[in-house]
Amino acid sequence: MQNQLKLDEETPVHETSPQNATSRRLWNPVSLAVIFFLWLILQIGGLFTPGLLDDVDSIYIEIAREMLQRHDYVTPYIDGIRFFDKPPLMYWMAAGSMHLFGIHDWAARLPLALAALALLLAVYALGIRLFATVSPSERPDRGGFYAAIALATSIGPYIYTRFYIPDILIALWMTLAVHLFLIALDHIHESPQNRTSEIESQNRVPHLRGSLIAAQMGNRVSDPLSSPIHESPGAPSFAHFAKGANVSSSALLPCLAFAAVMALNVLTKGLIGVVFPIAFVLLYLAITRQLHLLLRLHLIPGTLVFLTIAAPWHILAALRNPAIPMTPGLGLPAKAGWVWFYLYNEHIARFLSKRIPHDYGQTPVLVFWIYLAIWIMPWTVFLPGAIAAHIRTLRHRIATNTITRAREYEASLSLLLWSLLVMGFFSLSSRQEYYSIPAIPALCLMGGGLLAQADQTQSLSSTKLKAASSALRWHLCLLLPLSTTLAIVCGYFALTAPHPAPGTDLASLLNSNPDFYNLSLGHLFDLTGDAMGLFRGPLTAVALSMLGVGLVSYLLRLSSFTYAANLVLAAAMTITLLAAHEGLVRFYPVLGSKNLALTVKQQLRPGDRVIIDGWLSSGSSVLFYTGQQAGLVNGRIYGPWYGSFWPDAPPIFGTDDGLRQAWIGPQRIFLLTFSKQRAADLARFAPVHLLGAEGGKFILSNR
């Protein structure tokens, strides 16, 4: 009996018949409803609170507001200063939304929330393609569904949609690019002129398309599975939309779409929008010994589409911002403009950690990889088994003689290559802790595929038994102790933290660790035991939700209720993330200046002046909420530094002496400062009125 249960790993578990493949519903309405519900409560629910954060969040959105004000959508400006750091798509998205819905912070954030929904659906679709053959036969979307809910409820993707940065959008473009490339390969391999050559070379090219053709020998034109997309019922065939067209020409559509996505990627974050997808294509073709197919990918029309979308802004930005003389002795060229700063300084010099000015942190490589594991929690625990399974698949790639094994090979190669490409690139270049976000969809897909296989507990396949065993083992050995520990720690602070007096300013309970502030989450190091009393509610919610993340979902998995276990895990993490959002709302006075800015706005009169005591990023949300240009005391550094060399730069930069002179002048001054000593200093020259204080910041006025 034991010998009968032992199956060879290369034995196909099930092959979907043509009738079943065409009759099964691939996009499950229930799965889509769950994905949409998670997105709705996590993303839309967080649009309206807290206010914009100082630094990059409000800088991006203020640039968009100034674009609307100036009607200039080519040259970005911040505080009236040219700002060449980033390409314009994120600005355009926020500006377009504010044009439709008004100048509101939630309106500016809406495009990023919609991009998050698009990413979840893109991961769902790609997961269906890659894992339909290993998912339960009655639920072929299960792998894509698990990948999507893992992405929706992971720590990193949620945290880095709390402020307006482009990395989630980069993840979307990369997901679409990978899927479109695989679809294009499908059509190339299905073309009549390619079939003969693949059959002849299948012994030396162990790629899934040639193996499939060799395995199914014969006329497949009338077979519903003859379209490579239908060999694994994971995605609709583009050929169905090109009625009457030659099959070989149907690769044109995904190739053009790939080029368009790559152009949008470039307009989102620059040259990595070309590097990542092109490197993926070349490495994939090289590994599968198919570089000869590169010329079949419609390179000329694809290049034209790419240039049509990406080139106009680059050309206009270069023409409108030509090289001008630079101040000597600062490390700058004698003459420099947009081209030098954006193309060289922001890309090549940043990659080499030689950017001028050096206004960003550098995460150590090991810590960078550790952050990646944290960002995917709690789903990280399923990755060891998934990665091991994918490596085994690549090592035994010669056995891709069935539809199931062929799709497994494609999934393994695509997802490992994708994730290693992103992580390898940033491991060799300058990096911040969230630069790994574009690799997370690939890792969520790996975990989703393993969990889909683990659902097949009734199968006698050793592969599926290994998947179920791996998921259960790692849940027990890693997730259960981690979640239990976190529940105990959060519960302890929720019960024992002192109750702060009503009206206590959070800043008075924090430490100051400026050395960490160049990290996106650096202010977390300021927390103290006394400060935890202000977070009692979120801590309690996290402590309770960790019971669902660990114990409850484990017991369900142990009882073979794997689908319920994964839903409970996602639901519990949703509570955890909502608690994290509430924690951010309570921490906001330290991170943003909305309330202080609104206090100023209520009293602003024509001729009044707003000044930030420090560099721009320390109070950049004030610009958005007041709608006013702000002066900067000792702030000619970092973001606006390079743009300040242009002749049209407004005189917003001042010194301590200049502030003192302005304070005694006839103009009313509203000063955002972080120093109590500033009030004592200015009081020597003219009266100082405290209009508001919050988060360790003060609004002072001379009237």
ROTOR-923723 format. One line per 4 residues: number of its first residue (from 0); for each residue x, y, z of C-alpha. Coordinates in nm, 2 decimals. Example, Ala and Ser with C-alpha at 12.3 -4.5 7.8 and 13.67 -1.06 7.14 Angstrom:
BEGIN
0 = 1.23 -0.45 0.78  1.37 -0.11 0.71
end
This chain:
BEGIN
0 = 0.00 0.00 0.00  0.28 0.24 0.09  0.44 0.18 -0.25  0.12 0.25 -0.42
4 = 0.10 0.59 -0.25  0.45 0.69 -0.35  0.44 0.87 -0.67  0.72 0.99 -0.89
8 = 0.75 1.37 -0.87  0.75 1.40 -1.25  0.42 1.22 -1.28  0.15 1.47 -1.39
12 = -0.11 1.53 -1.13  -0.39 1.62 -1.36  -0.42 1.74 -1.71  -0.72 1.95 -1.80
16 = -0.92 1.82 -2.08  -1.02 2.06 -2.36  -1.38 2.06 -2.26  -1.30 2.14 -1.90
20 = -1.05 2.41 -1.99  -1.30 2.60 -2.20  -1.60 2.55 -1.97  -1.43 2.65 -1.63
24 = -1.47 3.00 -1.50  -1.12 3.13 -1.44  -1.19 3.47 -1.28  -1.39 3.38 -0.97
28 = -1.64 3.65 -0.87  -1.60 3.55 -0.50  -1.23 3.59 -0.52  -1.26 3.92 -0.69
32 = -1.51 4.04 -0.43  -1.27 3.95 -0.15  -0.98 4.13 -0.32  -1.19 4.43 -0.39
36 = -1.31 4.44 -0.02  -0.96 4.42 0.11  -0.85 4.70 -0.12  -1.16 4.91 -0.02
40 = -1.11 4.90 0.35  -0.73 4.92 0.34  -0.67 5.17 0.07  -0.98 5.38 0.03
44 = -1.03 5.37 0.41  -0.69 5.54 0.45  -0.73 5.82 0.20  -0.86 6.08 0.43
48 = -0.63 6.05 0.74  -0.38 6.15 0.84  -0.27 6.46 0.66  0.02 6.48 0.42
52 = 0.36 6.39 0.58  0.64 6.64 0.56  0.92 6.54 0.32  0.86 6.33 0.00
56 = 0.48 6.27 0.05  0.39 6.64 0.05  0.67 6.74 -0.18  0.54 6.52 -0.46
60 = 0.18 6.64 -0.41  0.28 7.01 -0.37  0.47 6.98 -0.70  0.14 6.86 -0.86
64 = -0.05 7.15 -0.70  0.20 7.40 -0.84  0.17 7.23 -1.18  -0.20 7.31 -1.17
68 = -0.13 7.66 -1.06  0.14 7.73 -1.32  -0.02 7.53 -1.60  0.33 7.39 -1.67
72 = 0.33 7.02 -1.69  0.69 6.98 -1.82  0.91 7.14 -1.56  0.83 7.05 -1.20
76 = 0.85 7.33 -0.94  0.84 7.31 -0.56  0.82 7.64 -0.36  0.87 7.82 -0.69
80 = 1.21 7.64 -0.75  1.28 7.40 -1.04  1.29 7.04 -0.91  1.45 6.79 -1.15
84 = 1.48 6.48 -0.92  1.20 6.27 -1.06  1.00 6.21 -1.38  0.65 6.35 -1.40
88 = 0.39 6.07 -1.41  0.33 6.07 -1.03  0.29 6.45 -1.05  0.05 6.42 -1.34
92 = -0.16 6.16 -1.17  -0.20 6.37 -0.86  -0.26 6.69 -1.06  -0.52 6.52 -1.27
96 = -0.71 6.39 -0.97  -0.70 6.73 -0.80  -0.82 6.90 -1.12  -1.13 6.67 -1.11
100 = -1.20 6.67 -0.74  -1.04 6.98 -0.60  -0.72 7.06 -0.41  -0.75 6.81 -0.13
104 = -0.50 6.57 0.01  -0.73 6.27 -0.04  -0.78 6.36 -0.41  -0.41 6.37 -0.46
108 = -0.37 6.03 -0.30  -0.65 5.86 -0.50  -0.44 5.77 -0.80  -0.20 5.57 -0.58
112 = -0.49 5.38 -0.43  -0.63 5.30 -0.77  -0.28 5.18 -0.88  -0.28 4.95 -0.58
116 = -0.61 4.80 -0.70  -0.47 4.76 -1.05  -0.16 4.58 -0.90  -0.38 4.34 -0.70
120 = -0.58 4.25 -1.02  -0.26 4.22 -1.23  -0.11 3.98 -0.97  -0.44 3.78 -0.96
124 = -0.44 3.75 -1.34  -0.07 3.64 -1.36  -0.12 3.40 -1.08  -0.41 3.23 -1.27
128 = -0.18 3.19 -1.57  0.11 3.05 -1.37  -0.07 2.83 -1.12  -0.41 2.72 -1.27
132 = -0.28 2.37 -1.34  -0.16 2.32 -0.98  -0.46 2.48 -0.81  -0.77 2.28 -0.72
136 = -0.93 2.17 -1.04  -1.26 2.33 -0.93  -1.08 2.66 -0.84  -0.82 2.73 -1.10
140 = -0.78 3.09 -0.98  -0.67 2.99 -0.63  -0.30 3.06 -0.68  -0.37 3.41 -0.81
144 = -0.62 3.47 -0.54  -0.38 3.38 -0.26  -0.10 3.59 -0.42  -0.33 3.89 -0.44
148 = -0.45 3.87 -0.08  -0.10 3.82 0.03  0.01 4.14 -0.15  -0.29 4.33 -0.01
152 = -0.22 4.24 0.35  0.16 4.23 0.36  0.33 4.49 0.57  0.55 4.66 0.31
156 = 0.30 4.73 0.03  0.06 4.87 0.28  0.31 5.10 0.46  0.45 5.23 0.14
160 = 0.11 5.33 0.01  0.06 5.55 0.32  0.26 5.82 0.15  0.29 5.92 -0.21
164 = 0.59 5.75 -0.35  0.62 5.56 -0.69  0.74 5.22 -0.58  0.40 5.05 -0.59
168 = 0.35 5.18 -0.94  0.68 5.03 -1.04  0.56 4.70 -0.90  0.25 4.73 -1.12
172 = 0.45 4.80 -1.44  0.68 4.51 -1.37  0.40 4.27 -1.31  0.23 4.38 -1.64
176 = 0.55 4.36 -1.83  0.63 4.01 -1.72  0.28 3.89 -1.81  0.28 4.06 -2.15
180 = 0.61 3.92 -2.24  0.50 3.56 -2.16  0.18 3.62 -2.37  0.40 3.74 -2.66
184 = 0.61 3.43 -2.63  0.30 3.22 -2.64  0.19 3.36 -2.97  0.54 3.34 -3.12
188 = 0.57 2.97 -3.03  0.22 2.90 -3.17  0.29 3.06 -3.51  0.30 2.80 -3.79
192 = 0.65 2.89 -3.90  0.78 2.84 -3.55  0.63 2.50 -3.48  0.85 2.30 -3.70
196 = 1.17 2.45 -3.58  1.07 2.40 -3.21  0.99 2.03 -3.27  1.32 1.98 -3.44
200 = 1.51 2.15 -3.16  1.32 2.04 -2.85  1.60 1.80 -2.75  1.84 2.08 -2.71
204 = 1.60 2.35 -2.60  1.43 2.23 -2.28  1.18 2.52 -2.29  0.82 2.46 -2.21
208 = 0.68 2.55 -2.55  0.89 2.31 -2.74  0.83 2.04 -2.48  0.46 2.09 -2.51
212 = 0.46 2.06 -2.88  0.67 1.75 -2.86  0.44 1.60 -2.59  0.12 1.66 -2.78
216 = 0.24 1.59 -3.14  0.00 1.64 -3.42  -0.24 1.89 -3.55  -0.34 2.12 -3.26
220 = -0.51 2.39 -3.46  -0.86 2.25 -3.38  -0.77 2.17 -3.02  -0.91 2.42 -2.77
224 = -0.58 2.39 -2.59  -0.37 2.46 -2.90  -0.34 2.82 -2.80  -0.05 2.82 -2.55
228 = -0.26 3.04 -2.32  -0.51 2.76 -2.30  -0.26 2.49 -2.24  -0.29 2.62 -1.89
232 = -0.62 2.78 -1.86  -0.49 3.09 -1.70  -0.55 3.38 -1.93  -0.75 3.48 -2.23
236 = -0.59 3.44 -2.57  -0.53 3.76 -2.75  -0.59 3.57 -3.07  -0.96 3.56 -2.99
240 = -0.96 3.94 -3.02  -0.78 3.94 -3.35  -1.04 3.76 -3.56  -0.93 3.68 -3.91
244 = -0.57 3.78 -3.83  -0.28 3.55 -3.88  -0.18 3.38 -3.56  0.18 3.48 -3.59
248 = 0.08 3.85 -3.61  -0.11 3.83 -3.28  0.21 3.87 -3.08  0.21 4.23 -3.20
252 = -0.05 4.34 -2.95  0.12 4.22 -2.63  0.46 4.35 -2.77  0.31 4.70 -2.82
256 = 0.15 4.68 -2.47  0.48 4.58 -2.32  0.65 4.88 -2.48  0.37 5.11 -2.35
260 = 0.41 4.97 -2.00  0.78 5.02 -2.02  0.74 5.38 -2.12  0.50 5.45 -1.83
264 = 0.76 5.28 -1.61  1.03 5.53 -1.73  0.79 5.82 -1.67  0.74 5.69 -1.32
268 = 1.09 5.64 -1.19  1.34 5.69 -1.47  1.58 5.45 -1.64  1.50 5.15 -1.42
272 = 1.18 5.14 -1.61  1.39 5.02 -1.90  1.65 4.83 -1.71  1.42 4.59 -1.53
276 = 1.19 4.47 -1.81  1.46 4.46 -2.08  1.70 4.27 -1.85  1.41 4.02 -1.76
280 = 1.34 3.96 -2.13  1.71 3.91 -2.22  1.79 3.69 -1.93  1.47 3.48 -1.98
284 = 1.55 3.42 -2.34  1.92 3.35 -2.27  1.84 3.10 -2.00  1.59 2.92 -2.22
288 = 1.83 2.94 -2.52  1.59 3.15 -2.73  1.77 3.47 -2.79  1.70 3.41 -3.16
292 = 1.34 3.50 -3.08  1.43 3.85 -2.98  1.38 3.97 -3.34  1.03 3.82 -3.34
296 = 0.92 4.05 -3.06  0.83 4.34 -3.30  1.11 4.56 -3.19  1.06 4.84 -3.44
300 = 0.69 4.91 -3.37  0.75 4.85 -3.00  1.03 5.11 -3.00  0.80 5.36 -3.18
304 = 0.53 5.31 -2.92  0.79 5.35 -2.64  0.93 5.67 -2.79  0.59 5.81 -2.86
308 = 0.49 5.79 -2.49  0.83 5.84 -2.32  1.02 6.08 -2.54  0.81 6.40 -2.56
312 = 0.85 6.49 -2.19  1.22 6.42 -2.19  1.28 6.63 -2.50  1.07 6.92 -2.37
316 = 1.23 6.91 -2.03  1.57 6.93 -2.19  1.47 7.22 -2.42  1.31 7.42 -2.15
320 = 1.59 7.37 -1.90  1.92 7.40 -2.09  2.26 7.41 -1.93  2.34 7.73 -1.74
324 = 2.67 7.84 -1.56  2.71 7.67 -1.22  2.88 7.81 -0.92  3.24 7.68 -0.90
328 = 3.37 7.48 -0.61  3.06 7.27 -0.54  3.15 6.96 -0.75  2.92 7.07 -1.03
332 = 3.01 7.10 -1.40  3.09 7.45 -1.53  2.76 7.44 -1.71  2.47 7.21 -1.63
336 = 2.09 7.18 -1.68  1.82 6.93 -1.67  2.01 6.68 -1.87  2.31 6.66 -1.64
340 = 2.11 6.65 -1.32  1.83 6.41 -1.42  2.01 6.18 -1.66  2.35 6.17 -1.49
344 = 2.33 6.29 -1.13  1.99 6.13 -1.05  2.06 5.80 -1.23  2.43 5.71 -1.28
348 = 2.57 5.91 -0.99  2.29 5.78 -0.75  2.37 5.42 -0.86  2.73 5.48 -0.77
352 = 2.64 5.67 -0.45  2.80 5.99 -0.58  2.49 6.20 -0.63  2.51 6.57 -0.55
356 = 2.37 6.66 -0.30  2.38 6.33 -0.11  2.04 6.37 0.06  1.94 6.00 0.12
360 = 2.04 5.71 0.35  2.21 5.40 0.24  2.07 5.07 0.38  2.33 4.80 0.43
364 = 2.28 4.51 0.19  2.21 4.25 0.46  1.96 4.48 0.63  1.80 4.55 0.28
368 = 1.73 4.18 0.24  1.60 4.15 0.60  1.36 4.44 0.53  1.23 4.24 0.23
372 = 1.14 3.95 0.46  0.97 4.20 0.69  0.78 4.37 0.42  0.61 4.04 0.31
376 = 0.52 3.93 0.66  0.33 3.73 0.75  0.34 3.55 0.42  0.72 3.53 0.43
380 = 0.69 3.21 0.62  0.56 3.03 0.31  0.85 3.14 0.09  1.12 2.89 0.20
384 = 0.91 2.60 0.07  0.80 2.78 -0.24  1.15 2.89 -0.33  1.28 2.54 -0.28
388 = 1.01 2.40 -0.50  1.08 2.64 -0.78  1.46 2.57 -0.76  1.38 2.19 -0.79
392 = 1.16 2.26 -1.09  1.44 2.45 -1.26  1.69 2.18 -1.18  1.46 1.92 -1.34
396 = 1.35 2.13 -1.63  1.40 1.85 -1.88  1.08 1.69 -1.75  0.85 1.96 -1.89
400 = 0.67 1.71 -2.10  0.32 1.79 -1.97  0.11 2.10 -1.95  0.13 2.11 -1.58
404 = 0.51 2.07 -1.56  0.56 2.32 -1.85  0.37 2.59 -1.67  0.55 2.51 -1.34
408 = 0.88 2.57 -1.52  0.76 2.90 -1.67  0.64 3.01 -1.32  0.97 2.91 -1.15
412 = 1.19 3.08 -1.40  0.98 3.39 -1.43  0.94 3.45 -1.06  1.29 3.37 -0.94
416 = 1.44 3.58 -1.22  1.21 3.87 -1.15  1.28 3.88 -0.78  1.65 3.82 -0.81
420 = 1.68 4.09 -1.08  1.53 4.36 -0.86  1.71 4.26 -0.54  2.04 4.21 -0.72
424 = 2.03 4.55 -0.89  1.97 4.74 -0.57  2.22 4.52 -0.38  2.48 4.66 -0.62
428 = 2.37 5.02 -0.61  2.25 5.28 -0.36  1.94 5.16 -0.18  1.67 5.26 0.06
432 = 1.47 5.01 0.27  1.17 5.02 0.04  1.34 4.98 -0.29  1.26 4.61 -0.28
436 = 0.89 4.68 -0.33  0.90 4.59 -0.71  1.01 4.24 -0.62  0.73 4.17 -0.37
440 = 0.46 4.07 -0.63  0.69 3.79 -0.76  0.74 3.67 -0.40  0.37 3.69 -0.32
444 = 0.31 3.48 -0.64  0.55 3.22 -0.52  0.38 3.20 -0.19  0.04 3.20 -0.35
448 = 0.14 2.91 -0.58  0.26 2.70 -0.28  -0.06 2.77 -0.09  -0.27 2.67 -0.39
452 = -0.09 2.34 -0.41  -0.14 2.29 -0.04  -0.51 2.32 -0.09  -0.49 1.99 -0.29
456 = -0.45 1.78 0.03  -0.67 1.51 -0.11  -0.42 1.46 -0.40  -0.16 1.18 -0.37
460 = 0.09 1.38 -0.55  0.42 1.41 -0.36  0.45 1.77 -0.48  0.13 1.87 -0.33
464 = 0.19 1.68 -0.01  0.52 1.86 0.02  0.35 2.19 -0.03  0.10 2.12 0.24
468 = 0.36 1.99 0.47  0.59 2.29 0.41  0.31 2.54 0.47  0.21 2.37 0.79
472 = 0.56 2.33 0.92  0.67 2.69 0.86  0.35 2.82 1.00  0.42 2.62 1.32
476 = 0.79 2.69 1.35  0.80 3.05 1.25  0.47 3.23 1.22  0.32 3.09 1.53
480 = 0.60 3.19 1.77  0.65 3.53 1.60  0.28 3.62 1.62  0.26 3.49 1.98
484 = 0.57 3.70 2.08  0.42 4.01 1.91  0.09 3.95 2.08  0.26 3.93 2.42
488 = 0.47 4.24 2.36  0.18 4.45 2.23  -0.05 4.33 2.50  0.21 4.41 2.77
492 = 0.26 4.77 2.65  -0.12 4.81 2.61  -0.17 4.70 2.98  0.13 4.86 3.14
496 = 0.20 5.18 2.96  0.13 5.49 3.17  -0.18 5.69 3.10  -0.07 6.03 2.96
500 = -0.25 6.34 3.09  -0.52 6.48 2.85  -0.37 6.70 2.59  -0.02 6.56 2.62
504 = 0.19 6.63 2.31  0.34 6.31 2.18  0.66 6.48 2.10  0.72 6.54 2.48
508 = 0.73 6.16 2.53  0.97 6.08 2.25  1.34 6.05 2.22  1.52 6.23 1.94
512 = 1.74 6.02 1.70  1.81 6.24 1.40  2.07 6.00 1.27  1.79 5.77 1.17
516 = 1.57 6.04 1.00  1.71 5.97 0.66  1.53 5.64 0.67  1.16 5.65 0.57
520 = 1.06 5.49 0.91  1.34 5.65 1.11  1.10 5.82 1.36  0.99 5.48 1.50
524 = 1.32 5.48 1.68  1.20 5.78 1.88  0.93 5.57 2.06  0.96 5.52 2.43
528 = 0.77 5.32 2.69  0.59 5.63 2.81  0.48 5.71 2.45  0.31 5.37 2.42
532 = 0.02 5.50 2.64  -0.10 5.71 2.34  -0.11 5.39 2.13  -0.31 5.17 2.37
536 = -0.59 5.11 2.12  -0.38 5.01 1.82  -0.16 4.79 2.05  -0.46 4.61 2.18
540 = -0.59 4.55 1.83  -0.25 4.41 1.71  -0.23 4.18 2.01  -0.57 4.03 1.94
544 = -0.52 4.01 1.57  -0.20 3.82 1.62  -0.40 3.54 1.77  -0.57 3.50 1.43
548 = -0.24 3.54 1.24  -0.08 3.26 1.44  -0.29 3.03 1.65  -0.63 3.03 1.48
552 = -0.51 3.01 1.12  -0.26 2.73 1.23  -0.54 2.52 1.39  -0.74 2.55 1.07
556 = -0.44 2.46 0.85  -0.37 2.16 1.08  -0.73 2.04 1.03  -0.68 2.07 0.65
560 = -0.91 2.38 0.62  -0.65 2.55 0.42  -0.87 2.79 0.24  -1.03 2.91 0.57
564 = -0.68 2.93 0.73  -0.56 3.17 0.46  -0.87 3.38 0.47  -0.84 3.41 0.85
568 = -0.47 3.50 0.81  -0.56 3.78 0.56  -0.85 3.90 0.78  -0.63 3.92 1.09
572 = -0.36 4.10 0.90  -0.62 4.35 0.78  -0.70 4.43 1.14  -0.32 4.46 1.21
576 = -0.28 4.70 0.92  -0.58 4.91 1.02  -0.43 4.94 1.37  -0.10 5.04 1.21
580 = -0.28 5.31 1.02  -0.45 5.44 1.34  -0.10 5.44 1.50  0.02 5.66 1.21
584 = -0.27 5.90 1.26  -0.17 5.93 1.63  0.19 5.98 1.54  0.11 6.23 1.26
588 = 0.18 6.55 1.46  0.54 6.45 1.47  0.55 6.36 1.10  0.33 6.63 0.94
592 = 0.22 6.99 0.99  -0.14 7.00 0.86  -0.30 7.13 1.18  -0.04 7.40 1.22
596 = -0.07 7.49 0.85  -0.45 7.53 0.88  -0.40 7.76 1.18  -0.18 7.98 0.97
600 = -0.42 7.97 0.67  -0.70 8.10 0.89  -0.51 8.41 0.97  -0.32 8.47 0.65
604 = -0.38 8.81 0.48  -0.24 8.95 0.16  0.12 9.05 0.21  0.18 8.81 0.50
608 = 0.48 8.58 0.47  0.52 8.21 0.57  0.87 8.09 0.67  1.01 7.75 0.76
612 = 1.29 7.74 1.01  1.51 7.48 0.83  1.52 7.30 0.50  1.21 7.24 0.29
616 = 1.14 6.88 0.38  1.11 6.96 0.75  0.78 7.14 0.69  0.68 7.09 0.32
620 = 0.32 7.01 0.40  0.28 7.37 0.51  0.31 7.48 0.14  0.03 7.25 0.03
624 = -0.22 7.34 0.31  -0.16 7.71 0.31  -0.12 7.74 -0.07  0.16 7.99 -0.01
628 = 0.52 8.01 -0.11  0.74 7.97 0.20  1.08 8.12 0.29  1.35 7.89 0.42
632 = 1.60 7.98 0.70  1.93 7.81 0.63  1.74 7.59 0.38  1.94 7.61 0.06
636 = 2.02 7.24 0.08  1.89 6.91 -0.05  1.58 6.92 -0.27  1.57 7.29 -0.39
640 = 1.94 7.34 -0.39  2.01 7.27 -0.75  1.71 7.46 -0.88  1.81 7.76 -0.68
644 = 2.09 7.83 -0.93  1.84 7.93 -1.20  1.79 8.30 -1.26  1.41 8.27 -1.21
648 = 1.44 8.12 -0.86  1.25 8.33 -0.61  1.44 8.49 -0.31  1.31 8.23 -0.06
652 = 1.64 8.15 0.11  1.74 8.34 0.42  1.98 8.33 0.72  1.93 8.38 1.09
656 = 2.02 8.75 1.05  1.77 8.79 0.77  1.50 8.63 0.98  1.57 8.87 1.26
660 = 1.55 9.17 1.03  1.22 9.05 0.88  1.08 8.99 1.23  1.11 9.36 1.32
664 = 0.99 9.48 0.97  0.63 9.58 0.87  0.54 9.24 0.72  0.36 8.99 0.93
668 = 0.56 8.67 0.96  0.43 8.32 1.04  0.73 8.10 1.14  0.72 7.72 1.16
672 = 1.01 7.63 1.39  1.13 7.32 1.59  1.33 7.51 1.85  1.20 7.68 2.16
676 = 1.53 7.88 2.16  1.41 8.05 1.84  1.13 8.23 2.03  1.38 8.36 2.29
680 = 1.62 8.47 2.02  1.35 8.67 1.82  1.20 8.82 2.14  1.51 9.03 2.17
684 = 1.41 9.22 1.86  1.03 9.22 1.86  0.73 9.06 2.03  0.68 8.68 1.97
688 = 0.33 8.53 1.97  0.28 8.16 1.99  -0.01 8.07 1.76  0.01 7.69 1.79
692 = 0.23 7.40 1.90  0.21 7.03 1.81  0.45 6.74 1.75  0.75 6.94 1.88
696 = 0.68 7.22 1.63  0.57 7.57 1.69  0.40 7.85 1.49  0.53 8.19 1.59
700 = 0.43 8.53 1.47  0.56 8.88 1.51  0.20 9.02 1.52
end
